[in-house]
Amino acid sequence: MEQARSYRNIYASVGVHPHHVNIKWQLSKLKEALKALAVNNKVVAIGECGLDYFLYTRTQYKDYKVNREFKNKQKELFKLQLELAVELNYP
């Protein structure tokens, strides 16, 4: 968003990469936060959406547990972002 606001020809998408989902997040609050960002006229899409069950063993995420709870939270996040995209008519 910072880059998009600073330059006339740069636009943004807003979203949470699935691997960054936090199991403790309250998704309703996250949806409100994403929506607040998404209504900016420089935002053109919701993303990055999807599922990511890869174990990033050589990164700061090496201690993540890709278990059922983590996968379910990713699915909830994916659904939330898809719903927001539909609601705001964004790709």
N, C-alpha and C positions, 0 to 999 in steps of 0.2 A: 504494500500500500504506500509505503514511503516513497519508493521509486516512482510509482504511478502518479502520485500527487506532484512529484517534482518535475516530471517531464511530460510534455504535451502528447507525445506519440506512444507512451507506454501505458498499458492497461494491466489489470490484475485479476487473478482469481483468488478466492478465499476458501479456505478449508483446512482440514487436518489430515495429514498423511496417516494412513491406518497404523503404521508402526509406532506413531507417537501417541496413540490412545492411552489414556491413563485410566486404570480400572476404577479409581476413586472418583472420577469426574461425574458430575451431575449433568447428564446430557441435555436436559431442558435449559440449563443455564448456558451451556455451550452453544445450543441452537440460537438463543437470544443474542449471544456475543457475535456469532457468525453473521446473523441477519443484520445486526447493527453495522457491521463492516460492509456487507454485501449491497446495501442500498446506496452506497457511494456511486456516483456516475462514472467512476473510473473502473469499477468492477464489471467484468463481462462474463464470469463463469464461477461455478462452485467447483472446487477441486483442491487438493488431489484426492480423489475418492477411490475406494477399492478395498481389497483385502491383501494383507502382507503377512505371511506366516514364516518368512525366511528368518533364520537365526543369524544375526549379524555378529559373528564371533570375534571379529577384529575391529570392532567399533565400541563406542561408549554404551551401546545397547547390548553388550555381550552377556549381561546378567538377566536380561528379559527372559521370562518363562513363557514360551508359546504353548500355553495350556488351554483347556476348554474355556476358562473364564476370560482369558485374553482374546481368544477367537470370538467369543460371544459379544464382547464389548466392541470389537472391530465391526462385527455385523450390525450392531446397534448404531454405531457411528456412521457406517456406510448408508444405512437406511435414513438416518437423520439428514445427511447431506443430500441424498437423492430427493427427499421430500422438500427440502429447502430449495433445491434447484427447480423443482416443479412449481412450487409456490411462487417463486420469483421469476419464472420463465427464463431460466439460465441453463446453458449446457452443463 
